[in-house]
Amino acid sequence: MAHALKWAETALDDLDDIAEFIARDSPFYAASFVEELRAAARSLRTLGERGRVVPEVGDSSVRELFVKSYRLIYLLGHGEVTILAVIHGARDLADPWHERGG
């Protein structure tokens, strides 16, 4: 079953911030990495359960995929996948998650 794919505004902001940060050193690598993240997100349309449950959340509907050193965090709902956040794997998820009301 194919799911609809949605991006939360905060996740799009995360993606923009990551691209800007990487582009300081390499605009080419920034564009390539953003495409890799978007491709990983698109794959969730048909493979939504492939990501692991986010350990800090413990809810089976909140999952994550690792793309290089970033965590693509998403909500698996009925008929849709919503990208919630993209954060660096070294960051403590609790701080940004609680700031956003997650």
C-alpha positions as CSV (number, residue, x, y, z in Angstrom):
1,M,0.0,0.0,0.0
2,A,1.4,3.4,-1.0
3,H,1.3,6.1,1.6
4,A,1.0,9.8,1.0
5,L,4.1,11.7,1.9
6,K,4.0,15.0,3.8
7,W,6.7,17.2,5.3
8,A,6.1,19.2,8.5
9,E,7.2,22.8,8.2
10,T,9.8,22.2,11.0
11,A,11.3,19.3,9.0
12,L,11.5,21.5,5.9
13,D,13.2,24.2,8.0
14,D,15.7,21.5,9.2
15,L,16.4,20.5,5.6
16,D,17.1,24.1,4.6
17,D,19.4,24.6,7.6
18,I,21.3,21.5,6.8
19,A,21.7,22.5,3.2
20,E,22.9,26.0,4.1
21,F,25.4,24.6,6.6
22,I,26.9,22.0,4.1
23,A,26.8,24.6,1.2
24,R,29.3,26.7,3.1
25,D,31.9,24.1,2.1
26,S,30.4,22.6,-0.9
27,P,27.2,23.7,-2.7
28,F,27.4,20.5,-4.8
29,Y,27.6,18.2,-1.8
30,A,24.7,20.1,-0.1
31,A,22.5,19.6,-3.2
32,S,23.5,15.9,-3.4
33,F,22.8,15.3,0.3
34,V,19.4,17.0,0.2
35,E,18.5,14.8,-2.8
36,E,19.6,11.7,-0.8
37,L,17.4,12.8,2.1
38,R,14.4,13.4,-0.1
39,A,14.9,10.0,-1.8
40,A,15.0,8.3,1.6
41,A,11.8,10.1,2.5
42,R,10.1,9.1,-0.8
43,S,11.0,5.5,-0.1
44,L,8.8,5.6,2.9
45,R,5.7,5.8,0.7
46,T,6.0,2.0,0.2
47,L,8.4,1.0,2.9
48,G,7.1,3.0,5.9
49,E,7.9,0.4,8.5
50,R,11.5,-0.1,7.5
51,G,12.8,2.6,9.9
52,R,13.3,1.7,13.5
53,V,11.1,3.0,16.4
54,V,12.7,6.2,17.8
55,P,14.1,5.0,21.2
56,E,13.6,8.3,22.9
57,V,9.9,8.3,22.0
58,G,9.0,4.6,22.3
59,D,5.9,5.0,20.1
60,S,5.8,2.4,17.2
61,S,4.3,5.1,14.9
62,V,7.3,7.4,15.3
63,R,10.2,6.0,13.4
64,E,13.5,7.0,12.0
65,L,15.9,6.3,9.1
66,F,19.6,7.2,9.3
67,V,20.9,9.1,6.2
68,K,24.6,9.4,6.7
69,S,24.9,11.1,10.1
70,Y,21.4,12.5,10.2
71,R,18.1,11.1,11.6
72,L,15.1,11.4,9.4
73,I,12.3,11.2,11.9
74,Y,8.8,10.5,10.7
75,L,5.3,9.6,11.8
76,L,3.7,6.5,10.2
77,G,-0.1,7.1,10.1
78,H,-3.0,5.4,8.3
79,G,-2.3,6.0,4.6
80,E,0.3,8.7,5.2
81,V,3.9,9.3,6.3
82,T,4.8,12.7,7.8
83,I,8.4,13.7,8.0
84,L,8.7,15.4,11.4
85,A,12.3,16.3,11.7
86,V,15.8,15.9,10.3
87,I,18.5,16.2,13.0
88,H,22.1,15.4,13.3
89,G,22.7,12.1,15.0
90,A,25.0,13.6,17.6
91,R,22.3,15.9,18.9
92,D,20.2,15.0,21.9
93,L,16.7,14.4,20.5
94,A,15.0,15.4,23.7
95,D,15.9,19.1,23.5
96,P,14.6,19.9,20.0
97,W,11.7,17.4,20.3
98,H,10.4,19.1,23.4
99,E,10.9,22.6,22.0
100,R,8.6,21.6,19.1
101,G,6.0,20.0,21.2
102,G,6.8,16.4,19.9
